[in-house]
Each structure stands twice: as structure tokens, then as C-alpha cells.
């Protein structure tokens, strides 16, 4: 099994974006030195907590400060972009990365961002726009025929080339035919993971859901693969989790309950999820009352918290429970206290991951 990182990021209102960007970049540098395989960076426009609106720019800076770690958009929210523009930005970034880039794509999920760009999520137009946009980008990377490209949500023209002056569509990705594409799934039997299966893309499962939902995620991948003539490989499956490792289980649990994990969930996620009617996703038992979904429940049932031995046991149980997966994505939080969080990330990659199974 490999280990990577997924950062939304998470910073409380009032934080300096100048400082948080630097702190987030420092995290990526540290993870690169520790040997983490990959890191994915989120994109949002209208949430103060998740304050990176341009993960491609962040990745461009991080590439210059790291040597080996692969970096991905987590995700490029397609309804936020004109496909002609994003095709160029992603292709350029792929050249700058020289093989260290992963392209995460999705339809987004934050209500404020939908409002900005004129989407009503109840109508599901953002999902079709996402498929249309990705297909259009892949097509023009493959064969940029001149002409008008349009949908209900965008329109652009690729002009006829003028060879005399070297005027033509010309920026295609470094990796051929395109960077590895990752797709995140949230809900049970996720439509986006069906798409991942259809296309042979990387399936990624959200950090908040219990095993009962994760199992449906792989079912969705297999369903899509069957329809698309693909052979899915569990080693490609990424599962995200809050992970905190300390010298003892008691210490780990106390620091999780007293630190940034509690802050980020009590002040953000556990307020946001009910408003988005998504709290049920967190429930190991669908019939449990909403009031039972608190930080102690999360630490004991969804998060992976403990000593290196306990975390190894919990991740092994998760692996068995879902039938196997290839990459654990540890979720990003502010590293406060710094030394304890760096120690946690160190223990995870050097003491826990080597003892976990792999599955092809």
C-alpha cells in the first residue's frame, strides 16, 4: 500500500491567506522529504475554511520546492471553468511537472460556488456539464479541429491555423495521451465513480464515510467498468481518512479530541453537513440519531487514531472490510502542535504503511 495526502485545505476564518499558503506549501515539502507518494489540493471559491481557489497555481509553486511527490488537483471543479481555458492551464502544468502531475476532476459540491457560476445542483446540470467539458478537453488534446465548440454552459471557437505565422492550437499535455485522471466519489453508489470505472480513471473515496458507503463506491467502479469494457484494479483506489498517530493510543485520542481535528469538525464540517443534508453519510448505522454524530463518534468510528500498532490494525481492518485498496490519503489539517503532527506523518509512512497489505 502507498500513502498520500489530500488537503482541502482547512484554515479557520480570520487566517492570513499569505501565511496559510506558505504553511500548506511547507506541508508538501515535508511530505516529499518523508517519501509520501502524492498530494491532492482542493479548489473552492466561496468557503473561507477551504481557501485555495487555484490549486494549479499552488501546484506550480510546490513543484519547484519538491523532488519526487506527485501533485494533483483535488479536484478541478469543471463547472467553475471554460474548458478551452482549463485545457491550456492543465496542459501547461503537466509540462512543468514532467510526469509528477495527476488531474483530479469533478463537478463540485459547494453551494456558494454553484451560485457563482449559475448552477442549481437540484437540476444536476453541473454533472452533465462536467462530462461534456472533460470529453471536449480530451478531444481537443487529441485532435484540435478548428470550429465552434459549445454546450448549454459554454462556447468557444478554435480558429483555423495560419501556418505562415505559426498561429494554431498547440498546447497538449506532457503525459500522453493525458495526465492520469482521478475522480472523487461521495454518495453511495456514486455516479462519478461509475464514470471512473467506465473510463479507467483513478477512483477516490471521500474521507467522511464509513465502510458501508465505501463498499458501494467499489461496486460503482465495477459497474462502470463493466459498461465501459474496463478491468478495474483495486490498487488504483484511493481512500481518504483523518489519520493521527502518536506514541500511545491514549495520547493519540486525547490530542485528536483536544486539537485541530475537533476544531475543524465542530466548527466547520459538523455545521456544514446538516445544512447540505449530508450528515447521514457519516453514519455507520443509518438509523442512528443525528445527535450521536459528534467528535467522539468520529474519532472512534471514522477517523484512524491511535498508536502505530492500533492504526496498523485499524487500517488493516478497513482494508479487509472494503475488499482492498491501493492508496491511503491522509487528510490535511493545520499541523498544530507542529512537532506532534510531523511525528504522526512520520510514524504513518515509516511504522504503519510497511506493515499493511497490498492488493492488485
VEXDREN-2710 file (C-alpha; in Angstrom, 1 decimal):
% VEXDREN-2710
k/r/px/py/pz
1/UNK/0.0/0.0/0.0
2/UNK/1.1/3.5/-0.7
3/UNK/0.3/6.7/1.3
4/UNK/-0.5/10.1/0.0
5/UNK/-2.2/13.3/1.2
6/UNK/-5.3/15.2/0.5
7/UNK/-5.7/18.8/1.6
8/UNK/-8.8/20.9/1.1
9/UNK/-7.1/22.8/2.9
10/UNK/-8.6/23.7/6.3
11/UNK/-8.0/27.0/7.9
12/UNK/-10.4/28.9/10.2
13/UNK/-11.9/32.2/9.3
14/UNK/-9.6/35.1/10.1
15/UNK/-6.5/33.3/9.0
16/UNK/-4.0/35.1/6.8
17/UNK/-4.1/33.6/3.3
18/UNK/-0.5/34.6/2.8
19/UNK/0.6/32.6/5.8
20/UNK/-1.7/29.6/5.2
21/UNK/-0.5/29.2/1.6
22/UNK/3.1/29.2/2.9
23/UNK/2.1/26.7/5.7
24/UNK/0.4/24.4/3.1
25/UNK/3.4/24.5/0.8
26/UNK/5.7/23.7/3.8
27/UNK/3.5/20.6/4.5
28/UNK/4.0/19.4/0.9
29/UNK/7.8/19.9/1.2
30/UNK/7.8/17.9/4.4
31/UNK/5.7/15.1/2.9
32/UNK/8.1/15.0/-0.1
33/UNK/11.1/14.5/2.3
34/UNK/9.2/11.8/4.2
35/UNK/8.5/9.9/1.0
36/UNK/4.8/10.4/0.5
37/UNK/3.7/9.3/-3.0
38/UNK/1.2/12.0/-3.8
39/UNK/-0.7/15.1/-2.6
40/UNK/-4.0/16.4/-3.9
41/UNK/-5.1/20.0/-3.4
42/UNK/-8.7/21.2/-3.4
43/UNK/-10.4/24.0/-5.2
44/UNK/-13.1/26.3/-3.8
45/UNK/-14.1/29.9/-4.3
46/UNK/-16.7/30.7/-1.6
47/UNK/-15.7/28.9/1.6
48/UNK/-13.3/30.7/3.9
49/UNK/-12.2/27.4/5.5
50/UNK/-11.1/25.9/2.2
51/UNK/-9.2/28.9/0.9
52/UNK/-7.4/27.8/-2.2
53/UNK/-9.3/28.8/-5.3
54/UNK/-6.4/28.0/-7.8
55/UNK/-4.8/24.6/-7.0
56/UNK/-2.9/24.7/-10.3
57/UNK/-1.0/27.8/-9.2
58/UNK/-0.3/26.2/-5.8
59/UNK/1.0/23.1/-7.5
60/UNK/3.2/25.1/-9.9
61/UNK/4.9/26.6/-6.8
62/UNK/5.1/23.2/-5.0
63/UNK/6.7/21.6/-7.9
64/UNK/9.7/23.9/-7.6
65/UNK/10.0/23.1/-3.9
66/UNK/9.8/19.3/-4.1
67/UNK/11.6/16.5/-5.9
68/UNK/9.6/13.3/-6.0
69/UNK/6.0/13.7/-4.8
70/UNK/3.2/13.7/-7.4
71/UNK/0.8/16.6/-7.1
72/UNK/-2.8/16.6/-8.2
73/UNK/-5.8/18.9/-8.4
74/UNK/-8.3/17.6/-5.8
75/UNK/-10.3/18.5/-7.9
76/UNK/-10.6/20.8/-10.8
77/UNK/-14.3/21.7/-10.4
78/UNK/-15.3/21.7/-14.1
79/UNK/-18.5/23.9/-13.7
80/UNK/-16.1/26.7/-12.5
81/UNK/-14.2/26.8/-15.8
82/UNK/-14.4/27.3/-19.5
83/UNK/-13.0/24.1/-20.9
84/UNK/-10.8/25.8/-23.5
85/UNK/-9.1/27.8/-20.7
86/UNK/-8.6/24.8/-18.4
87/UNK/-7.3/22.6/-21.2
88/UNK/-4.4/25.1/-21.6
89/UNK/-3.7/25.6/-17.9
90/UNK/-3.7/21.8/-17.2
91/UNK/-1.6/21.0/-20.2
92/UNK/1.0/23.7/-19.3
93/UNK/1.1/22.5/-15.7
94/UNK/1.6/18.9/-16.9
95/UNK/4.7/20.1/-18.8
96/UNK/6.0/21.9/-15.8
97/UNK/5.5/18.8/-13.7
98/UNK/7.3/16.4/-16.2
99/UNK/5.3/13.4/-15.0
100/UNK/4.6/14.5/-11.5
101/UNK/1.0/15.7/-12.1
102/UNK/-2.4/14.0/-11.5
103/UNK/-5.5/15.6/-12.8
104/UNK/-8.4/15.3/-10.4
105/UNK/-11.7/16.3/-12.0
106/UNK/-15.2/16.7/-10.6
107/UNK/-18.5/18.6/-10.7
108/UNK/-18.0/20.4/-7.4
109/UNK/-20.2/20.3/-4.3
110/UNK/-20.1/23.6/-2.6
111/UNK/-23.4/25.6/-2.7
112/UNK/-21.7/29.0/-3.0
113/UNK/-19.6/28.0/-5.9
114/UNK/-22.7/26.7/-7.7
115/UNK/-24.4/30.0/-7.2
116/UNK/-21.4/32.0/-8.5
117/UNK/-21.4/30.1/-11.8
118/UNK/-25.2/29.8/-12.2
119/UNK/-25.8/26.1/-11.4
120/UNK/-28.8/24.7/-9.5
121/UNK/-27.5/21.5/-8.0
122/UNK/-31.0/20.1/-7.7
123/UNK/-31.2/20.1/-11.5
124/UNK/-28.0/18.1/-11.9
125/UNK/-26.9/20.2/-14.9
126/UNK/-23.5/20.5/-13.3
127/UNK/-22.9/16.8/-13.7
128/UNK/-23.7/16.8/-17.4
129/UNK/-21.6/19.9/-17.9
130/UNK/-18.7/18.1/-16.2
131/UNK/-18.9/15.1/-18.5
132/UNK/-19.2/17.4/-21.6
133/UNK/-16.3/19.6/-20.5
134/UNK/-13.9/16.7/-19.8
135/UNK/-14.9/15.0/-23.1
136/UNK/-14.3/18.2/-25.0
137/UNK/-10.9/18.8/-23.4
138/UNK/-9.8/15.2/-24.1
139/UNK/-11.0/15.6/-27.7
140/UNK/-9.1/18.8/-28.4
141/UNK/-6.0/17.5/-26.8
142/UNK/-6.2/14.5/-29.2
143/UNK/-7.4/16.3/-32.3
144/UNK/-8.0/20.1/-32.1
145/UNK/-10.1/20.5/-35.1
146/UNK/-11.0/24.2/-35.9
147/UNK/-14.6/25.1/-35.4
148/UNK/-17.2/26.1/-32.7
149/UNK/-17.4/24.0/-29.6
150/UNK/-20.5/24.7/-27.4
151/UNK/-22.9/23.3/-24.8
152/UNK/-25.6/24.9/-22.7
153/UNK/-23.0/26.4/-20.5
154/UNK/-20.0/27.5/-22.6
155/UNK/-19.0/28.3/-26.2
156/UNK/-15.6/28.8/-27.7
157/UNK/-14.0/28.7/-31.2
158/UNK/-10.8/27.1/-32.3
159/UNK/-9.7/29.2/-35.3
160/UNK/-8.2/27.9/-38.5
161/UNK/-4.4/27.6/-38.2
162/UNK/-2.2/30.1/-40.0
163/UNK/1.0/28.2/-40.6
164/UNK/2.7/31.2/-42.1
165/UNK/2.8/32.8/-38.6
166/UNK/2.6/29.7/-36.5
167/UNK/-0.8/30.5/-35.3
168/UNK/-2.7/27.4/-34.1
169/UNK/-4.0/25.5/-31.1
170/UNK/-0.8/23.9/-29.8
171/UNK/-0.6/23.1/-26.1
172/UNK/-1.3/19.5/-25.3
173/UNK/-0.1/17.6/-22.2
174/UNK/3.3/16.3/-21.4
175/UNK/1.9/12.9/-20.4
176/UNK/0.3/11.1/-23.3
177/UNK/-2.5/10.9/-24.1
178/UNK/-3.2/12.9/-21.0
179/UNK/-2.3/13.0/-17.3
180/UNK/-3.8/10.3/-15.1
181/UNK/-7.3/11.4/-14.3
182/UNK/-8.8/11.0/-10.8
183/UNK/-12.5/11.2/-9.9
184/UNK/-13.8/11.6/-6.3
185/UNK/-16.9/9.9/-5.0
186/UNK/-19.1/11.0/-2.1
187/UNK/-22.6/9.5/-2.0
188/UNK/-23.4/5.7/-2.0
189/UNK/-23.2/4.1/-5.5
190/UNK/-21.6/7.3/-6.7
191/UNK/-22.3/8.4/-10.3
192/UNK/-18.8/9.9/-10.5
193/UNK/-17.2/6.6/-9.5
194/UNK/-19.3/4.8/-12.2
195/UNK/-17.7/7.3/-14.6
196/UNK/-14.3/6.4/-13.2
197/UNK/-14.9/2.8/-13.8
198/UNK/-16.2/3.4/-17.4
199/UNK/-13.2/5.4/-18.4
200/UNK/-10.5/3.5/-16.4
201/UNK/-9.7/6.6/-14.3
202/UNK/-8.5/6.7/-10.7
203/UNK/-11.4/6.2/-8.2
204/UNK/-11.1/8.3/-5.0
205/UNK/-13.4/8.0/-1.9
206/UNK/-14.1/10.8/0.4
207/UNK/-12.8/10.9/4.0
208/UNK/-16.1/11.2/5.8
209/UNK/-17.9/8.0/5.0
210/UNK/-17.9/4.6/6.8
211/UNK/-17.2/1.2/5.3
212/UNK/-20.8/0.6/4.4
213/UNK/-20.6/3.5/1.9
214/UNK/-17.1/2.7/0.8
215/UNK/-18.2/-0.7/-0.3
216/UNK/-20.8/0.8/-2.6
217/UNK/-18.1/3.0/-4.0
218/UNK/-16.2/0.0/-5.3
219/UNK/-19.5/-1.5/-6.5
220/UNK/-19.9/1.7/-8.6
221/UNK/-16.5/1.4/-10.1
222/UNK/-17.1/-2.2/-11.1
223/UNK/-20.5/-1.3/-12.6
224/UNK/-18.9/1.4/-14.7
225/UNK/-16.0/-0.8/-15.7
226/UNK/-18.4/-3.5/-16.9
227/UNK/-20.3/-1.0/-19.0
228/UNK/-17.1/0.6/-20.4
229/UNK/-15.1/-2.6/-21.1
230/UNK/-12.5/-1.8/-18.5
231/UNK/-10.8/-4.1/-15.9
232/UNK/-10.7/-2.2/-12.6
233/UNK/-7.7/-2.6/-10.3
234/UNK/-8.2/-2.1/-6.6
235/UNK/-4.6/-0.9/-6.3
236/UNK/-5.7/2.3/-8.1
237/UNK/-8.4/3.0/-5.5
238/UNK/-7.7/5.9/-3.1
239/UNK/-9.5/6.1/0.2
240/UNK/-9.1/9.3/2.3
241/UNK/-9.1/9.3/6.1
242/UNK/-8.3/11.5/9.0
243/UNK/-5.2/9.9/10.5
244/UNK/-3.4/10.7/13.6
245/UNK/-0.6/8.6/15.1
246/UNK/1.1/9.1/18.5
247/UNK/3.4/7.1/20.7
248/UNK/0.4/5.6/22.6
249/UNK/-3.3/5.2/21.8
250/UNK/-4.3/7.2/24.8
251/UNK/-2.1/10.1/23.8
252/UNK/-3.4/10.0/20.2
253/UNK/-7.0/10.0/21.2
254/UNK/-6.5/12.9/23.7
255/UNK/-4.6/15.0/21.2
256/UNK/-7.2/14.3/18.5
257/UNK/-10.1/15.3/20.8
258/UNK/-8.3/18.4/22.1
259/UNK/-6.7/19.7/18.9
260/UNK/-7.4/20.8/15.4
261/UNK/-9.4/17.7/14.4
262/UNK/-12.0/18.7/17.0
263/UNK/-11.9/22.4/15.9
264/UNK/-12.2/21.6/12.2
265/UNK/-15.1/19.3/12.6
266/UNK/-17.1/21.0/15.3
267/UNK/-16.6/24.5/13.9
268/UNK/-16.9/23.5/10.2
269/UNK/-17.9/20.1/9.0
270/UNK/-20.5/19.2/11.6
271/UNK/-22.2/22.6/11.0
272/UNK/-21.9/22.4/7.2
273/UNK/-23.0/18.8/6.6
274/UNK/-26.5/19.1/8.1
275/UNK/-27.2/22.3/6.0
276/UNK/-26.2/20.3/2.9
277/UNK/-28.4/17.4/4.0
278/UNK/-25.3/15.2/4.0
279/UNK/-24.9/14.2/7.7
280/UNK/-26.3/10.7/7.1
281/UNK/-23.2/10.0/5.0
282/UNK/-21.2/9.9/8.2
283/UNK/-23.3/7.3/10.0
284/UNK/-22.1/3.8/10.4
285/UNK/-25.7/2.9/11.3
286/UNK/-28.1/4.8/9.0
287/UNK/-30.7/4.8/11.9
288/UNK/-28.5/6.4/14.5
289/UNK/-29.8/9.9/15.6
290/UNK/-28.0/13.0/14.3
291/UNK/-27.1/14.0/17.8
292/UNK/-24.8/10.9/18.1
293/UNK/-22.6/12.2/15.2
294/UNK/-20.2/14.1/17.3
295/UNK/-16.4/14.3/17.5
296/UNK/-16.1/11.3/19.8
297/UNK/-18.1/9.2/17.4
298/UNK/-15.9/10.3/14.5
299/UNK/-12.7/9.6/16.4
300/UNK/-13.9/6.1/17.4
301/UNK/-15.6/5.1/14.1
302/UNK/-14.5/7.1/11.1
303/UNK/-11.0/8.6/11.9
304/UNK/-8.0/6.4/12.2
305/UNK/-6.4/7.5/15.5
306/UNK/-4.0/5.6/17.8
307/UNK/-0.6/4.3/18.3
308/UNK/1.3/2.9/15.4
309/UNK/0.1/-0.6/16.3
310/UNK/-3.5/0.4/16.7
311/UNK/-3.5/2.5/13.5
312/UNK/-2.0/-0.5/11.6
313/UNK/-4.7/-2.7/13.0
314/UNK/-7.5/-0.2/12.1
315/UNK/-6.2/0.3/8.6
316/UNK/-5.9/-3.4/8.1
317/UNK/-9.5/-3.9/9.2
318/UNK/-10.6/-1.1/6.8
319/UNK/-8.7/-2.8/4.0
320/UNK/-10.4/-6.2/4.7
321/UNK/-13.8/-4.6/5.2
322/UNK/-13.8/-2.9/1.8
323/UNK/-12.1/-5.7/0.0
324/UNK/-8.7/-4.0/-0.5
325/UNK/-7.5/-0.6/-1.8
326/UNK/-4.1/0.7/-3.0
327/UNK/-3.5/4.2/-1.6
328/UNK/-4.4/5.8/1.7
329/UNK/-4.8/9.5/1.5
330/UNK/-4.2/11.1/4.9
331/UNK/-6.3/14.3/5.2
332/UNK/-4.7/17.7/5.6
333/UNK/-5.2/19.8/8.8
334/UNK/-3.1/22.6/10.3
335/UNK/-0.1/20.9/12.0
336/UNK/-0.7/22.3/15.5
337/UNK/1.2/21.4/17.5
338/UNK/3.7/21.2/14.7
339/UNK/6.1/18.6/16.1
340/UNK/3.3/16.2/17.0
341/UNK/1.8/16.3/13.6
342/UNK/5.1/15.8/11.8
343/UNK/5.7/12.9/14.1
344/UNK/2.3/11.5/13.2
345/UNK/3.0/11.7/9.4
346/UNK/6.5/10.1/10.0
347/UNK/5.0/7.2/12.0
348/UNK/2.3/6.7/9.4
349/UNK/4.7/6.2/6.5
350/UNK/7.6/4.5/8.3
351/UNK/5.9/2.4/11.0
352/UNK/2.4/1.8/9.8
353/UNK/2.3/1.6/6.0
354/UNK/5.1/-1.0/5.6
355/UNK/3.0/-3.4/7.7
356/UNK/-0.1/-3.1/5.6
357/UNK/-1.1/-5.4/2.7
358/UNK/-1.2/-4.7/-0.9
359/UNK/-3.7/-5.8/-3.4
360/UNK/-3.6/-5.8/-7.2
END
